């Protein structure tokens, strides 16, 4: 149960980190390309792509952890099933 709590907390924290990084990127685009809406849009598109990659990485890490937990549960089940 504790592992599940920390996994959920990490996931929320990691997603918040992705959002924070996106906000910084977006604001830097606004400053870097002040007055050039097309350049801001292009730069912001890069930020969106980076945020998507960040969220995908968080999801992949969460999936790996869930897989490890499932494997441990399966091993315990088989052990219980085959013990005399």
BELCOR-V149484 format. One record per run of one state. SS is the DSSP state (h for helix, s for strand, l for the rest). FROM is the first residue (numbers start at 1). TO is the last residue. If there is no record, write none. Layout:
BEGIN
<<SS,FROM,TO> <SS,FROM,TO>>
END
This chain:
BEGIN
<<l,1,1> <h,2,32> <l,33,36> <h,37,82> <l,83,84>>
END
